[in-house]
């Protein structure tokens, strides 16, 4: 978004440069007109105009020419000031406000009479850039607020249970429970840091630089094995239907995609449930789907599920930080792919990934 905003400002500045070049050309034309008229007078080209009864009236002719040129020059200066300088001054003031962090500033040529087309284009670009920068600022503040909340919650939990372990003589079973909570919250912090670093890395990328050809079906099998501890704890069954498929892309980033989707499926599935993983080939794409038998999602949750820090489970009864699916979406976009979710309350969820080939 910020890149688009700066591109718009740069385009607007190029338009202004053309406008200033036009102004300089107008002044040059006035100067040239004055010089040409002076030469014509001195050369006495038009005898009917320069001569009277055989006498050269150079003084009067020069005075007339200079008067006309001065009137033209003054008129042009007034016109340039009204049409170019005043709008430029307004735009400069607006740019100063924007530089100082006021993203609500706008410029409107319609309020001040006629404005050249180039100035209109600049003001439109400026307003669009200010709007995009304002949106970026809102996202930045939301990110800081959400990150602060997600970071603070496990720290408070760790600190509280650590104090209990230090100050009280607790039965071994309580000690084990509190230590387990501290361990889980520590892992949650580590996951949060990892997801933020990964998300920051993929958001700053516009192209993939580490492409390689690898077996996608084998990568999915390995990802299932990596998450086996979680699905074994809940006695989940995995139903895998994977056709052999080679794919060229970022092997490391795509592995993060599968780990996130499989982790979510295990997290939201009931004990003894089934998680289905499917890989199939279409005409121009590879399709990967991960389906669980969890509680499902409402339409509103599905509309926001890929946003940063968004968690459909607002009670936080399931651990997470709302960054995983945002990262998944960005990674897939880098590959020219996409992800969709199909879900309904009480019917589980199915995430479908499309990778073009």
N, C-alpha and C positions, 0 to 999 in steps of 0.2 A: 504494500500500500504506500509506504513512504517513498519507494522508488518511483511509483507512478506519479506521486505528488511532485517530486523534484523534476521529473521529466516534463510535467505540465508547466512548471515554472520556467524551466529552461526554454521550452517552446515559446512561452510568452515573452521571455527576454529577447529571443531572436526576432520576434515580431516587433518589439520596441526598437531594436537596433535598426531594423529596416525603416521604421518611422523616423528615427533621428537622422538617418541617411537622407531621407526625403526632405527634411527640414534644411539640412545643409545644402542640398541641391537647389532648393528654392532661393536661399540667400545667394548662392553662386549665380543663379540666373539673374537676380536683381543687379548684382555687381556687373555682370556681363552686359546687361542692357544699358546700364549707365555708361560703361566704357564704350560700347558701340555707338551710342548716341553722341557722345563727346567727339569721337573720331569723325562721325558724319558731319557734325557741325564745323569742326576745324577744317575738314576737307572741302566744305562748300559744295556738297553733292547736289543739293536741290536749290537751284538759283532762285526759284520762285519763293522759296522759304527763307533762304539765307541772304539774298541780296535785295536791296531796296534802292532804286534809282542809282544802280552802280556802286552803291556803298555796302560793304559787308557789315552786317549788324551782328557781329559775333557775340558781343556782350549780351544783347537781348535774347538771342537764340539760345546761348548757353544757359542763361537764367531760366528760360522757359523749359528747356530740357531737364535741367537739374530739379526744377520745381515738380515737374511731372514724375520724375524718378523718385524724388523724396516722398511724394504722395503715395506712389505705388509701394515703396518700401515700408512706410508707416502703416499702410493698410495691411500689408502682408505680416508685419510684426504683430499688429493687433489680432489678426486672424490666427496666426500661429500661437500666440499666447492663449487665446480663448480655446482653440481647437486642440492644441498639443500640450502646452506648458501646464495649464491648470489640471487637465486629466493626469499628466505625469506627476504633478505634485501630490494629487490625491492618492495615486498608486504608490508613490514612495512612502507616504505616511502609512498606508495600509501594510506595506511590506515591513516597515519598522515594527508595527504592532504584531505582525505575524512572527517576526524574529524574536520578539519579547514573550512569545508564548500565548498570545491572544488568537486562538484559532476560530473565534466567532466573527472576526472581521471579514467584511465583504465590500466589494466595490461594484457600483451600479451605474453604467454609462447613461441609462435612460433618464436618470434624475437630473442630468446636467446638459440637456440639449444634444446637439449633434456631436458625435465623436467618430473619428475615422475608423474604418473597418479593422485596421491593424490593432488599434487600441481596444476595440470591442473584443477581439480575439484574445488579447492579453488578459483583459479583465475576466473573461470567461474561464481561461486557464487558471488564473489566480484564484478565483472563487472555488473552482473544483479542487485545486491543490489544498486550499485552506480547509475545505470540507473533509478531504481524505486525511490530512494531518490531524484534524480534530478527532476523527474516528480512531486514528492510531493512538492518540493520547488517552482516549477512553479505554481502549483495549489495554494500554500500558497500566493504567490505574487499576483496572479490574484484575489484571494479572498479578500486580503487587498485593492487592487485597486478598485475593484467593490464595496466592502462594504463602502469604503471612499466616493465614488461617490453617492451611494444610501443614505448614512447617511447625506451627506452634502447638497444635493438638497432640502429636506424639511426644513432643518434648515435655509438655506438662504431664502427660501420662507417665513417662519414664521417670521424671523427677518425683512425682507423687508416690509411686510404688517403691522407688529406691529409698525414700524417706521412711516408709513403713518397714522396709527390711532392716533399716539401720536402727530405728528407735524401738521396735517392739520385739518381744520374744514370740515368734510365730511358730505354729506347728509346721512340720516339714511339708505337709500337703499345701498349706497356704504359701509357703516360701516358693515351692515349685510353681504354683499358679502365678504368683507375682513375677517371678523370673521369666516365665513363659511370655507374659504380657510385655515385659521390658524387651525381650528378644524380638517379639513380633513387631513392636513399635519401632525398634531400631532398624529392622528390615524395611519397614514402611518408609522410614526416612531415607534409607539407601535407595529404595526404588524411586522415591520422589526425585532425589538428586540425579539418578541415572536417566529418568524420563525427561527431566528438564534439559539436561545436557544433550540428549539425543534429539529432542524437539528443536532446540536451538540450532543444532548442527544441520538438520534437514531443512529448517526454515530459511537458513542462509544460503542454501544451495538452489541453483536454478537448473543445473545439469548434473548427471551422474558421471563421476570420474573413475569409479572402480567397478566397471561392468565386467562380468565374466559369465561364461556359460556353465551351468551346473544342473544337476538333477533336482527338479522341483519336488517330485514325489518323495525322493530320499530325504530332502530337507524337511518335509512335513513329518515324515516318520521320526526323524531325529528330534524334532520339536515336541512331538508327543512324548517321547522318552524323557526329555528334559523336564516336562511337567508331571511326570508320573507320581511324584511324591504327593502332589495335591489331589490327583484323582484317586489315588489309592486310599488316602485318608477318608475320602467320602465313598469309597467302594463304587466308583463310577466305571461303567463299561464304555469302551471306545469302539465305535463302528467306523472303520476306515475303508473307504473305497477310492483308491488312488490309481489312476492310469499312469503309465510311464510318460514322463514329459521333461524335455529339456527347455531351459529358459535362460535368456541372457539379461542380466541385471545386477544389482548390488546384492550379493549373497548375504552380507551382514545385515543390511537394513531390512531385507525381506524376512530374515529369520526373526527379527524383532516384531514384525507384523504377526507372524504365526504364533509366537510365544504370547503376545498380548491377547490375541483372539482365543487361544486355547486356555490361557489363564482365566479369562473372563468366563468362558464356558464352564470351567470347573468350579469357579467361585460361585456362580449363580445357579448351578444345577443342584437339585435335591440329592440327598444321600441315596445311593443305589440307582441313580438315574443313568441316562445314556447320552454321550456326546458323539455326534456324527461328524466326520471329516470327509469331505468329498472333493476330488480333483478330476475334472473332465476337460476334454478338448472341444472347443467350438471351432467354427470356420476360421475366425481371425483372432481368437483369444483363448486363454486358459482361464477356467473358472474354478475357484476354490471356495467352498462353503463350509462354515463351522456352525453346527446347530446344537442347541442345548434344550433341556426340558425344564428350564427355570420358570420364574414367575411371569416372564414376558415384560413388555413395555407398552405404555400408552402412546398414542400418536404424538402427543406433545413431547414426550421424552425422546422419541425417535427423531423428531425434528431438530433436537439440540444435542444429541448424543455425541457428535463428533467435535463439539466445541471444547476449547481448553477449560479444564477444571469443572466441567459440567458432570454432575453425578445424578443419575435418575433416582438412585437410592438416597434420598435426602436425609434419612435417619442415620446414615453411615453405619448401618448394621453389618455391611460388608466393607472390608477395607479396600481402599483405593484412593487415588488422588485426581482422577478425572483428566489425566494427561495422555493415557495410553492410546485411546481411540483417536485423539487429535493428531498424535504422532503417526499412527497407522494411516490415516487419511493423507497426510502430507507425503509420507514415503511412497504411497501408491500413486499420488499425483506426479511425483518425480519420475515414476516409471510409465507415465501416460495411462495409468489405470484408474480404477475407481472402486468404491465399496458402498454397498447398500445393506440396509437392515430390514428384515421382514419379521414383525412381531405383533403380538396382541396379548393383553393381560390374561394370564393363566394358560398360555399356549406356547411358552418358550420363545426363543429368538433364533433367527438364522441370519448370519452375516455372510454376504456373498462378495467375493473379491473378483474383479475382472482385470486380467493382465493381457494387453494386446501383444500379439506375436506377428 
